[in-house]
């Protein structure tokens, strides 16, 4: 079953043909929803160009913020242009292939000040259920 991913204030960058060499940018992903129902990982899918572009984000770096009502992941993505798009993305359960992704090998980083609830959230996530929605915005925004 597909999930909805809302690209909030800035959104995910996508690689355009003939773009400059890849660079890195740090993004913050905010996950809102019941933490007994997070998938083990999500594939973010954009529709700006075909085939759909995907970014693998591993839930193992999920961190809950101090309020405990949202989860935050900070990760770096490689991208080939500064083009940004503002769209509704679809997050799907794990796929067996990675079709020409514009965003490759997201390198996850821990978020300082993680709450102890993180461990139970991750355990629940590995049972492979669903997330309410995700919002993506640049780090520091």
N, C-alpha and C positions, 0 to 999 in steps of 0.2 A: 504494500500500500504506500502511496506517495504521501509526502508531507510537504507543507508549505514553508518556504523560506522567504522572509520579507527583507529585501535589500533596503536598509534604512537610509541614513543620511548621506552615505557616499556610494557604497556597493562594491562589488567585486570587479577587479580589473581583468580584461581579457586580452589575449594575444591576437594581434592583427597580422595578416600576411605581410612580409617585408618590413616588419617593425625592427627597431633598434635591438641590440643584444639584451638579453634578459637582465632584469635587476631585481632587487628584493624590496619588499615593503612589509611592514608589520601591521597586521590588522587585529582588532579585538572582536571576538564573536561572543555575543550575549545570548544565552539560551534561557528562555522562560518557559516554565511548565512544570508538571509534577515529576519529581526526580525519581519516582519509581518506574518511569516509562521513557527513559532515554535509550536510544539505539546504541549499539556498540560503536558504530561510526556511521557517518552520513556522507553521501556524495553530493556536492552542490552542483547544480546543473543550470547553466545559463542558456539563453536562446538567441543571443545577438547574432551568432553565425552558426553554420552547420559544419561538422557535427557538434552536438552540445559539448560545452567545455565543463570539466569536472575538477574539483579539488577535494582530495581526501583529507579529512580532519579526524584524527583519532581521539576518541573520548577519554583515553587514558590520561590526557592532560587537562581534563575538566577540573575547574576550581570553582568553589562556591564563594561568593563575596560575603562580606561581614553580615549583611542583612539576612542571608540564607534564602532569599526569594528569587535569586537568579544565579546562573552559573556563568563564568567568564573563561574563555580560552584566548590566549594571545599566541599568534602563530605568524610565521613569515611565509610569504608566497613569492614565487618567481614569476615575473611577468615580462612581456616583451614590448609593452607600450604604456603610455600614461592614460590611454583611453579608459574612461570609467563609464559604466552603464548603470542605470537606475531601473531595476526590473523586479518582478516577482520571480524568484527561483524555486525550483522544486528540489526537495531533498529526498533521496530514495535510499532504501536499504542497500547493503553491500552488493556491488556488481562484480562479476567474475572477470571483467576486462576494463581497460582504461583507454578509451578511444581518443588518441591524439589530443591529450589535454593541453590547454593553454596554461593551466596552473598546475605545477608539478611538485610533488614531494614537499608538502607543507611540513615545515620543521616547527614542532610545537615547543612552547616554553611554559614553564610553570609560572603562575601568577602569585606574587608574594602575598602572604597573609591568608592562605587558604584555610578554610574552616574544616574542623574534624568531620563534618557531615560528608565531605568529599568522598571518603572511602565507601560509605554506604550508597552514595549516588552512583559511583562507578560500578559497584557490585550489581546494583539494579540494572544499570545500563547494559552490562554484559549478559543479562538475561534476554536482551534483544527486543525491547518493546518500542514505544513511540515517544515523540517529543511534540509539544504543543506548537511552538514555532521558534524560529531563530531570527535574530536581527543582526546584520553585519554593519559595522561602521569603522572608520579609521581609528587606530589607537589614539587615545588622548582627546577624543571628541566627546 
